């Protein structure tokens, strides 16, 4: 029996949304039916997201809010300060999910101290669930060895053009959700003839097909960014698209070696 946390599988990513646009988009998304909102300290929009949460008119208990601690704030006291600041900006007493945004690339990083502090932050009631982001299999195995089933999510880049099978198998077997960011591959493949043909077949657009492919997978959530009402609605509608075996075979045949997010502080992905 699945022990995945109760997190809406389709959420709103807010990276690069700022100020009034961020507040308006969050409020609009919630009014349209979104219940999962994803932000991060690094996005510098938590205060704007918090305003949007308030303006939505939807009760806090119905919403799932995720935020993240940046990799240069992973010393225990810095983590506590970061979490406290996030709550203040979001105007919340607790987030539903608190993640380590990236592993610290410093070889001297004490991962155990960071993960144990993350668990302590949860225990003091500031986060309902905890997890990590951008952890490849080797680091995820190491993290699991430190705090085990406390880890409920690994948020990573995942889309039809980037293979994450080994990571997905690990998260599935450990009852962790894999949250896909950049699930539409930034729109870089909108002219892909395979995607276009499948979209035409289903009376959909390419982005909806990309999301439908992710959302049909066990233990996978997705947080596409959108700012217009049309795109917000379009992404919501993707969950209703039923891809058939032929669609899936064609999507699987698309090369899966296109990593779009790879900063200089990124971990060794194939480790």
Backbone as numpy.savetxt, mean C-alpha at the origin, in Angstrom:
# Nx Ny Nz CAx CAy CAz Cx Cy Cz
-7.55 -21.59 7.38 -8.39 -20.40 7.38 -7.51 -19.15 7.38
-7.88 -18.18 6.53 -7.09 -16.96 6.42 -7.11 -16.16 7.71
-5.95 -15.62 8.06 -5.85 -14.75 9.22 -5.46 -13.33 8.81
-5.72 -13.00 7.54 -5.41 -11.65 7.08 -6.20 -10.64 7.91
-5.61 -9.48 8.11 -6.34 -8.44 8.82 -7.49 -7.93 7.94
-8.47 -7.34 8.59 -9.65 -6.83 7.89 -9.34 -5.45 7.33
-8.70 -5.43 6.16 -8.31 -4.20 5.50 -8.96 -4.15 4.13
-9.63 -3.06 3.77 -10.21 -2.96 2.42 -9.14 -3.20 1.36
-9.43 -4.07 0.41 -8.42 -4.46 -0.57 -8.14 -3.39 -1.62
-9.03 -2.44 -1.77 -8.79 -1.34 -2.68 -8.79 -0.05 -1.88
-7.68 0.66 -1.92 -7.56 1.90 -1.16 -7.13 3.05 -2.05
-6.97 4.21 -1.45 -6.51 5.40 -2.16 -5.09 5.71 -1.74
-4.17 5.71 -2.70 -2.81 6.16 -2.44 -2.75 7.67 -2.57
-2.00 8.34 -1.71 -1.97 9.80 -1.72 -0.59 10.40 -2.01
0.35 9.59 -2.46 1.67 10.11 -2.79 1.55 11.20 -3.85
2.20 12.32 -3.62 2.22 13.48 -4.51 0.92 14.28 -4.51
-0.04 13.92 -3.67 -1.20 14.78 -3.47 -0.86 15.73 -2.33
-1.12 17.02 -2.53 -0.72 18.00 -1.53 -1.85 18.98 -1.23
-1.79 19.58 -0.05 -2.66 20.69 0.30 -4.14 20.44 0.07
-4.79 21.47 -0.49 -6.23 21.41 -0.69 -6.62 20.25 -1.60
-5.79 19.99 -2.62 -6.10 18.88 -3.52 -6.13 17.55 -2.75
-5.19 17.36 -1.84 -5.16 16.13 -1.05 -6.41 16.03 -0.18
-6.76 17.11 0.50 -7.94 17.10 1.36 -9.20 16.81 0.56
-9.35 17.51 -0.57 -10.55 17.33 -1.39 -10.63 15.91 -1.96
-9.49 15.39 -2.40 -9.48 14.06 -3.00 -9.84 12.99 -1.97
-9.27 13.11 -0.77 -9.58 12.14 0.28 -11.06 12.19 0.64
-11.61 13.38 0.81 -13.02 13.51 1.14 -13.91 12.95 0.03
-13.57 13.27 -1.22 -14.35 12.78 -2.35 -14.29 11.25 -2.44
-13.08 10.72 -2.26 -12.92 9.27 -2.35 -13.78 8.55 -1.32
-13.76 9.05 -0.10 -14.55 8.43 0.96 -16.04 8.54 0.66
-16.46 9.68 0.15 -17.86 9.85 -0.19 -18.29 8.92 -1.32
-17.35 8.57 -2.21 -17.65 7.64 -3.30 -17.67 6.18 -2.85
-17.08 5.91 -1.68 -17.10 4.54 -1.18 -15.77 3.98 -0.73
-14.67 4.70 -0.96 -13.38 4.23 -0.46 -13.40 4.23 1.06
-12.76 3.23 1.64 -12.67 3.17 3.10 -11.23 2.99 3.58
-10.30 2.92 2.65 -8.89 2.70 2.97 -8.09 3.86 2.38
-7.43 4.63 3.24 -6.63 5.78 2.80 -5.19 5.56 3.24
-4.26 5.71 2.30 -2.84 5.46 2.57 -2.03 6.75 2.44
-1.27 7.07 3.48 -0.39 8.23 3.44 0.94 7.84 4.09
1.80 8.84 4.32 3.12 8.59 4.93 3.71 9.91 5.38
4.54 9.85 6.39 5.25 11.05 6.82 5.98 11.70 5.65
6.63 10.88 4.85 7.45 11.38 3.74 6.61 12.12 2.70
5.34 11.82 2.59 4.50 12.50 1.59 4.22 13.95 1.97
4.46 14.29 3.23 4.24 15.65 3.73 2.80 16.12 3.47
1.86 15.19 3.57 0.46 15.56 3.35 -0.47 15.01 4.43
0.10 14.54 5.55 -0.74 13.93 6.57 -1.77 14.92 7.12
-1.37 16.18 7.30 -2.32 17.17 7.82 -3.47 17.37 6.83
-3.14 17.44 5.54 -4.16 17.61 4.51 -5.07 16.37 4.44
-4.47 15.19 4.55 -5.26 13.96 4.56 -6.19 13.96 5.77
-5.68 14.38 6.92 -6.51 14.44 8.13 -7.71 15.34 7.95
-7.52 16.47 7.27 -8.65 17.37 7.00 -9.67 16.67 6.11
-9.19 15.95 5.10 -10.08 15.21 4.22 -10.88 14.15 4.95
-10.23 13.47 5.88 -10.94 12.46 6.68 -12.08 13.11 7.46
-11.79 14.26 8.03 -12.81 14.98 8.80 -13.94 15.48 7.90
-13.58 15.98 6.74 -14.58 16.56 5.84 -15.45 15.52 5.15
-15.02 14.28 5.17 -15.77 13.22 4.47 -17.14 12.98 5.08
-17.25 13.24 6.38 -18.51 12.99 7.05 -18.76 11.54 7.42
-17.78 10.67 7.16 -17.91 9.25 7.47 -17.26 8.96 8.82
-17.91 8.14 9.61 -17.42 7.84 10.96 -16.03 7.22 10.93
-15.19 7.59 11.88 -13.81 7.07 11.95 -13.78 5.55 11.96
-14.70 4.91 12.66 -14.66 3.45 12.79 -14.86 2.75 11.45
-15.38 3.45 10.46 -15.60 2.85 9.15 -14.39 3.00 8.23
-13.39 3.73 8.67 -12.24 4.02 7.82 -11.00 3.25 8.25
-10.14 2.94 7.29 -8.86 2.27 7.54 -7.77 3.21 7.05
-6.96 3.70 7.99 -5.94 4.70 7.66 -4.55 4.12 7.89
-3.71 4.22 6.87 -2.32 3.75 6.94 -1.37 4.93 6.85
-0.32 4.92 7.69 0.78 5.85 7.49 2.10 5.12 7.74
3.21 5.82 7.51 4.50 5.15 7.50 5.58 6.03 8.12
6.59 5.38 8.68 7.74 6.05 9.28 8.92 5.97 8.31
9.55 7.11 8.02 10.64 7.15 7.04 11.88 6.46 7.57
12.72 6.00 6.65 13.84 5.13 7.04 14.90 5.83 7.88
14.96 7.16 7.85 15.97 7.84 8.67 15.46 8.16 10.08
14.26 7.64 10.40 13.66 7.86 11.72 13.42 6.54 12.45
14.31 5.58 12.24 14.06 4.24 12.76 14.77 3.93 14.08
15.45 4.92 14.68 15.92 4.74 16.06 14.67 4.80 16.95
14.63 4.03 18.02 13.41 3.93 18.83 12.73 5.25 19.18
13.48 6.21 19.74 12.84 7.47 20.13 12.35 8.26 18.91
13.11 8.20 17.83 12.69 8.89 16.61 11.41 8.27 16.06
11.27 6.96 16.16 10.05 6.29 15.71 8.85 6.75 16.51
9.03 6.85 17.82 7.91 7.29 18.67 7.52 8.73 18.34
8.51 9.57 18.12 8.21 10.96 17.76 7.49 11.04 16.42
7.94 10.23 15.47 7.33 10.22 14.15 5.87 9.77 14.23
5.63 8.70 14.98 4.26 8.18 15.12 3.36 9.21 15.80
3.88 9.86 16.83 3.09 10.86 17.55 2.76 12.04 16.64
3.74 12.47 15.84 3.51 13.59 14.93 2.48 13.22 13.86
2.54 11.98 13.38 1.58 11.54 12.38 0.16 11.58 12.93
-0.02 11.09 14.14 -1.35 11.09 14.75 -1.87 12.52 14.92
-0.99 13.41 15.33 -1.41 14.80 15.53 -1.84 15.42 14.20
-1.05 15.20 13.16 -1.38 15.78 11.85 -2.66 15.18 11.27
-2.83 13.88 11.45 -4.01 13.20 10.93 -5.26 13.45 11.77
-5.08 14.04 12.94 -6.17 14.29 13.90 -6.81 12.96 14.35
-5.95 11.99 14.61 -6.42 10.66 15.02 -5.76 10.24 16.34
-6.45 9.38 17.07 -5.87 8.79 18.27 -5.08 7.53 17.93
-5.41 6.93 16.78 -4.79 5.67 16.37 -4.88 5.56 14.85
-3.84 5.00 14.23 -3.96 4.61 12.83 -4.26 3.12 12.78
-4.84 2.69 11.70 -5.17 1.28 11.56 -3.95 0.46 11.20
-3.00 1.10 10.50 -1.80 0.39 10.09 -0.62 1.37 10.07
0.45 0.98 10.76 1.68 1.78 10.79 2.81 0.93 10.22
3.48 1.47 9.21 4.53 0.73 8.52 5.89 1.41 8.64
6.94 0.61 8.61 8.28 1.12 8.33 8.33 1.31 6.82
8.57 2.54 6.36 8.40 2.87 4.95 9.45 2.20 4.04
10.68 2.20 4.45 11.78 1.52 3.74 12.75 0.98 4.79
13.41 -0.12 4.49 14.49 -0.55 5.38 15.62 0.48 5.33
16.26 0.71 6.45 17.38 1.65 6.49 18.58 1.02 5.78
19.17 1.71 4.79 20.28 1.12 4.05 21.59 1.07 4.82
21.66 1.73 5.98 22.89 1.74 6.78 23.17 0.33 7.31
24.33 -0.23 7.00 24.66 -1.59 7.49 24.58 -1.73 9.00
24.70 -0.59 9.70 24.67 -0.63 11.16 23.25 -0.56 11.72
22.27 -0.49 10.82 20.87 -0.38 11.28 20.50 -1.58 12.16
19.91 -1.28 13.30 19.45 -2.31 14.23 17.98 -2.60 13.92
17.74 -3.52 13.00 16.38 -3.84 12.60 15.55 -4.34 13.77
16.15 -5.13 14.62 15.41 -5.68 15.76 14.88 -4.56 16.66
15.71 -3.56 16.94 15.27 -2.46 17.80 14.12 -1.70 17.15
14.19 -1.51 15.83 13.12 -0.79 15.12 11.82 -1.58 15.14
11.90 -2.86 14.86 10.69 -3.67 14.82 10.08 -3.83 16.21
10.93 -3.99 17.21 10.41 -4.11 18.58 9.75 -2.80 19.02
10.30 -1.66 18.58 9.68 -0.37 18.89 8.35 -0.24 18.17
8.30 -0.70 16.93 7.04 -0.67 16.17 5.97 -1.46 16.92
6.35 -2.62 17.44 5.40 -3.44 18.22 4.98 -2.73 19.49
5.91 -2.01 20.11 5.58 -1.26 21.34 4.61 -0.12 21.04
4.81 0.54 19.89 3.90 1.61 19.50 2.48 1.06 19.32
2.41 -0.13 18.76 1.09 -0.79 18.62 0.51 -1.08 20.01
1.34 -1.62 20.88 0.86 -2.01 22.21 0.37 -0.81 23.03
0.93 0.36 22.77 0.48 1.53 23.52 -0.76 2.16 22.90
-1.27 1.54 21.84 -2.56 1.97 21.29 -2.51 3.00 20.19
-1.34 3.24 19.64 -1.23 4.23 18.57 -1.46 3.62 17.19
-1.39 2.31 17.08 -1.62 1.63 15.80 -2.34 0.32 16.07
-3.35 0.04 15.27 -4.09 -1.22 15.44 -3.29 -2.39 14.90
-2.61 -2.15 13.77 -1.78 -3.17 13.13 -0.45 -2.55 12.71
0.55 -3.37 12.50 1.86 -2.89 12.06 2.38 -3.75 10.92
3.34 -3.19 10.20 3.94 -3.93 9.10 5.13 -3.17 8.54
5.52 -3.53 7.33 6.69 -2.93 6.69 6.34 -2.62 5.24
7.25 -1.94 4.59 7.10 -1.64 3.17 8.47 -1.76 2.51
8.46 -2.19 1.26 9.69 -2.30 0.48 10.70 -3.28 1.07
10.21 -4.33 1.70 11.08 -5.38 2.22 11.08 -6.55 1.24
12.22 -6.89 0.63 12.30 -8.10 -0.19 12.26 -9.34 0.71
12.23 -10.50 0.09 12.03 -11.74 0.85 13.04 -11.93 1.97
14.32 -11.71 1.68 15.35 -11.96 2.71 15.13 -11.08 3.94
14.85 -9.80 3.73 14.61 -8.91 4.87 13.31 -9.23 5.57
12.31 -9.67 4.79 11.03 -10.01 5.40 11.17 -11.26 6.28
11.96 -12.20 5.82 12.23 -13.40 6.64 12.93 -13.01 7.94
13.88 -12.09 7.83 14.61 -11.62 9.01 13.65 -10.91 9.97
12.79 -10.06 9.41 11.83 -9.33 10.24 10.87 -10.29 10.93
10.42 -11.29 10.19 9.50 -12.27 10.77 10.17 -13.00 11.94
11.45 -13.25 11.80 12.18 -13.90 12.87 12.27 -13.07 14.14
12.06 -11.76 14.01 12.16 -10.85 15.16 10.82 -10.68 15.86
9.77 -10.35 15.09 8.47 -10.12 15.75 7.33 -10.97 15.18
7.66 -11.86 14.25 6.69 -12.85 13.80 5.34 -12.30 13.36
4.29 -12.91 13.88 2.94 -12.63 13.39 2.44 -11.24 13.71
3.22 -10.44 14.43 2.87 -9.03 14.58 2.84 -8.34 13.22
3.65 -8.82 12.28 3.72 -8.23 10.94 2.51 -8.64 10.13
1.72 -7.67 9.71 0.47 -7.97 9.00 0.47 -7.56 7.54
1.42 -6.71 7.14 1.42 -6.18 5.77 2.85 -5.93 5.31
3.08 -6.18 4.01 4.29 -5.69 3.35 3.81 -4.92 2.12
4.09 -3.63 2.08 3.66 -2.80 0.96 4.82 -2.63 -0.01
4.61 -3.02 -1.25 5.68 -3.00 -2.25 5.13 -2.61 -3.62
6.03 -2.24 -4.50 5.63 -2.03 -5.89 5.20 -3.38 -6.48
4.03 -3.41 -7.06 3.54 -4.65 -7.65 2.50 -4.31 -8.70
2.71 -4.82 -9.90 1.78 -4.61 -11.00 2.04 -5.68 -12.05
1.25 -5.67 -13.11 1.32 -6.72 -14.12 2.67 -6.79 -14.84
3.51 -5.74 -14.70 4.81 -5.74 -15.36 5.97 -5.95 -14.39
5.67 -6.29 -13.14 6.72 -6.56 -12.16 6.39 -7.81 -11.37
7.22 -8.81 -11.51 6.99 -10.09 -10.85 7.32 -10.00 -9.36
6.38 -10.43 -8.54 6.61 -10.46 -7.09 6.17 -11.82 -6.53
6.33 -12.87 -7.32 5.78 -14.16 -6.93 6.39 -14.72 -5.65
7.70 -14.65 -5.51 8.34 -15.19 -4.30 7.89 -14.42 -3.07
7.78 -13.10 -3.20 7.32 -12.27 -2.09 5.87 -12.58 -1.74
5.05 -12.73 -2.77 3.63 -13.03 -2.54 3.46 -14.38 -1.86
4.24 -15.36 -2.28 4.14 -16.68 -1.65 4.53 -16.60 -0.17
5.53 -15.76 0.13 5.93 -15.62 1.53 4.82 -14.96 2.34
4.28 -13.85 1.83 3.24 -13.16 2.59 2.00 -14.02 2.74
1.62 -14.71 1.68 0.44 -15.58 1.77 0.62 -16.67 2.82
1.80 -17.26 2.84 2.04 -18.37 3.77 2.21 -17.90 5.21
2.37 -16.58 5.40 2.51 -16.04 6.75 1.33 -15.14 7.13
0.23 -15.28 6.39 -0.99 -14.52 6.67 -0.76 -13.02 6.70
0.14 -12.55 5.84 0.39 -11.13 5.68 -0.24 -10.68 4.36
-0.82 -9.49 4.36 -1.30 -8.92 3.11 -0.14 -8.28 2.36
-0.15 -8.39 1.05 0.78 -7.68 0.20 0.00 -6.51 -0.40
0.39 -5.29 -0.06 -0.28 -4.12 -0.63 0.54 -3.61 -1.80
-0.10 -3.52 -2.96 0.57 -3.09 -4.19 0.50 -1.59 -4.35
1.67 -0.93 -4.33 1.68 0.48 -4.72 2.12 0.58 -6.17
1.84 1.72 -6.79 2.02 1.88 -8.24 1.36 0.72 -8.98
0.13 0.36 -8.59 -0.51 -0.83 -9.19 -0.89 -0.63 -10.66
-0.90 0.61 -11.13 -1.20 0.87 -12.54 0.08 1.10 -13.34
1.23 0.81 -12.71 2.54 0.98 -13.35 2.68 2.39 -13.91
2.12 3.36 -13.17 2.22 4.79 -13.52 1.63 5.10 -14.89
0.84 4.18 -15.42 0.27 4.42 -16.74 1.27 4.23 -17.87
2.46 3.70 -17.55 3.50 3.56 -18.56 3.15 2.54 -19.65
2.16 1.71 -19.40 1.84 0.64 -20.35 0.43 0.80 -20.92
-0.10 2.01 -20.89 -1.46 2.23 -21.38 -1.63 1.91 -22.85
-0.51 1.93 -23.60 -0.61 1.60 -25.03 -0.24 0.15 -25.32
-0.12 -0.67 -24.28 0.20 -2.08 -24.48 -0.97 -2.77 -25.19
-0.73 -3.38 -26.34 -1.84 -3.95 -27.11 -2.57 -5.09 -26.39
-1.86 -5.85 -25.58 -2.52 -6.94 -24.84 -3.52 -6.35 -23.83
-3.07 -5.37 -23.07 -3.95 -4.72 -22.10 -5.11 -4.03 -22.79
-4.83 -3.38 -23.91 -5.89 -2.68 -24.63 -6.95 -3.65 -25.14
-6.50 -4.80 -25.64 -7.45 -5.78 -26.16 -8.33 -6.35 -25.05
-7.72 -6.64 -23.90 -8.50 -7.18 -22.78 -9.47 -6.12 -22.27
-9.01 -4.88 -22.21 -9.88 -3.79 -21.77 -11.08 -3.64 -22.70
-10.83 -3.68 -23.99 -11.92 -3.56 -24.97 -12.92 -4.70 -24.80
-12.41 -5.88 -24.60 -13.26 -7.07 -24.41 -14.22 -6.89 -23.23
-13.74 -6.26 -22.17 -14.56 -6.12 -20.96 -15.26 -4.76 -20.87
-15.13 -3.94 -21.92 -15.73 -2.61 -21.86 -15.13 -1.78 -20.75
-13.83 -1.94 -20.56 -13.12 -1.29 -19.45 -11.95 -0.49 -20.00
-11.19 0.12 -19.10 -9.95 0.78 -19.53 -8.75 -0.02 -19.01
-7.58 0.34 -19.49 -6.37 -0.41 -19.15 -6.11 -0.41 -17.64
-6.32 0.72 -16.99 -6.11 0.79 -15.55 -7.02 -0.15 -14.79
-8.25 -0.27 -15.22 -9.19 -1.18 -14.55 -8.74 -2.63 -14.70
-8.20 -2.97 -15.86 -7.71 -4.35 -16.07 -6.51 -4.60 -15.15
-5.61 -3.63 -15.06 -4.44 -3.78 -14.19 -4.86 -4.01 -12.74
-5.86 -3.26 -12.28 -6.35 -3.43 -10.91 -7.09 -4.75 -10.73
-7.90 -5.10 -11.71 -8.66 -6.35 -11.61 -7.72 -7.54 -11.48
-6.59 -7.49 -12.19 -5.61 -8.58 -12.13 -5.04 -8.71 -10.71
-4.75 -7.59 -10.08 -4.22 -7.62 -8.72 -5.27 -8.09 -7.71
-6.48 -7.53 -7.81 -7.49 -7.76 -6.78 -8.05 -9.18 -6.79
-7.82 -9.92 -7.88 -8.30 -11.31 -7.90 -7.32 -12.24 -7.17
-6.15 -11.74 -6.80 -5.13 -12.58 -6.18 -5.34 -12.63 -4.67
-5.20 -13.82 -4.12 -5.37 -14.01 -2.68 -4.33 -13.21 -1.91
-4.81 -12.44 -0.93 -3.89 -11.73 -0.06 -3.25 -10.51 -0.65
-3.86 -9.94 -1.71 -3.31 -8.75 -2.35 -4.29 -7.59 -2.23
-3.77 -6.43 -1.83 -4.53 -5.18 -1.82 -3.83 -4.21 -2.78
-4.51 -3.14 -3.15 -3.93 -2.17 -4.08 -4.33 -0.76 -3.67
-3.40 0.18 -3.84 -3.66 1.57 -3.43 -3.32 2.53 -4.58
-4.09 2.49 -5.66 -3.82 3.42 -6.76 -4.06 4.86 -6.33
-3.23 5.76 -6.85 -3.47 7.18 -6.63 -4.42 7.67 -7.70
-5.33 8.54 -7.33 -6.22 9.20 -8.28 -6.57 10.55 -7.68
-6.84 11.51 -8.53 -7.22 12.83 -8.01 -8.55 13.31 -8.57
-8.93 12.84 -9.75 -10.21 13.26 -10.32 -11.31 12.29 -9.89
-12.52 12.80 -9.83 -13.67 11.95 -9.49 -13.79 10.81 -10.50
-13.56 11.10 -11.77 -13.68 10.07 -12.80 -12.71 8.92 -12.55
-11.47 9.25 -12.20 -10.49 8.19 -11.95 -10.79 7.45 -10.65
-11.24 8.18 -9.65 -11.62 7.52 -8.39 -12.72 6.50 -8.64
-13.73 6.89 -9.41 -14.84 5.99 -9.70 -14.38 4.82 -10.57
-13.54 5.13 -11.54 -13.05 4.09 -12.45 -12.30 3.00 -11.67
-11.45 3.42 -10.74 -10.70 2.43 -9.97 -11.62 1.59 -9.09
-12.63 2.20 -8.52 -13.58 1.44 -7.70 -14.28 0.36 -8.53
-14.59 0.69 -9.77 -15.34 -0.24 -10.63 -14.51 -1.43 -11.06
-13.17 -1.32 -10.92 -12.30 -2.42 -11.35 -12.56 -3.71 -10.59
-13.00 -3.58 -9.34 -13.21 -4.77 -8.51 -14.30 -5.67 -9.07
-15.17 -5.13 -9.92 -16.28 -5.92 -10.45 -15.93 -6.65 -11.75
-14.73 -6.41 -12.29 -14.34 -7.03 -13.56 -13.86 -8.46 -13.32
-14.46 -9.40 -14.02 -14.09 -10.82 -13.87 -13.21 -11.25 -15.04
-11.93 -11.33 -14.79 -11.01 -11.79 -15.83 -11.11 -13.30 -16.00
-11.06 -13.78 -17.25 -11.16 -15.22 -17.48 -9.76 -15.82 -17.68
-9.72 -17.11 -17.88 -8.44 -17.80 -18.00 -7.59 -17.30 -19.14
-8.22 -16.97 -20.25 -7.47 -16.46 -21.40 -6.87 -15.10 -21.08
-7.65 -14.24 -20.41 -7.13 -12.93 -20.00 -5.90 -13.10 -19.11
-6.03 -13.98 -18.13 -4.94 -14.17 -17.17 -3.69 -14.71 -17.83
-3.86 -15.62 -18.79 -2.71 -16.18 -19.50 -1.99 -15.09 -20.29
-2.77 -14.21 -20.92 -2.16 -13.13 -21.69 -1.44 -12.13 -20.78
-2.05 -11.82 -19.64 -1.43 -10.90 -18.70 -0.15 -11.49 -18.12
-0.18 -12.80 -17.85 0.99 -13.45 -17.28 2.15 -13.46 -18.27
1.83 -13.44 -19.56 2.88 -13.50 -20.59 3.59 -12.16 -20.78
3.02 -11.08 -20.25 3.69 -9.78 -20.33 4.97 -9.84 -19.50
6.12 -9.40 -20.04 7.36 -9.43 -19.26 7.19 -8.73 -17.91
7.76 -9.35 -16.88 7.54 -8.87 -15.51 8.84 -8.38 -14.88
9.57 -7.56 -15.64 10.88 -7.10 -15.17 10.97 -5.58 -15.13
9.82 -4.91 -15.03 9.80 -3.44 -15.09 9.61 -2.83 -13.71
10.70 -2.69 -12.97 10.63 -2.03 -11.67 10.74 -0.53 -11.90
9.75 0.21 -11.44 9.69 1.65 -11.68 10.19 2.48 -10.50
10.14 1.92 -9.31 10.55 2.63 -8.10 11.82 1.95 -7.56
12.96 2.61 -7.74 14.22 2.00 -7.33 15.23 3.07 -6.92
14.96 3.77 -5.79 15.86 4.84 -5.35 17.22 4.29 -4.93
18.17 5.19 -4.76 19.53 4.74 -4.43 19.63 4.12 -3.05
18.62 4.31 -2.20 18.65 3.70 -0.87 17.85 2.39 -0.82
17.41 1.92 -1.97 16.59 0.70 -2.00 17.41 -0.52 -1.59
16.74 -1.53 -1.03 17.45 -2.77 -0.68 17.77 -3.60 -1.92
18.49 -4.66 -1.74 18.77 -5.59 -2.84 17.50 -6.40 -3.08
16.83 -6.12 -4.17 15.49 -6.67 -4.38 15.45 -8.18 -4.52
16.48 -8.76 -5.11 16.43 -10.21 -5.36 17.03 -11.01 -4.22
17.31 -10.35 -3.10 17.90 -11.06 -1.96 16.84 -11.89 -1.24
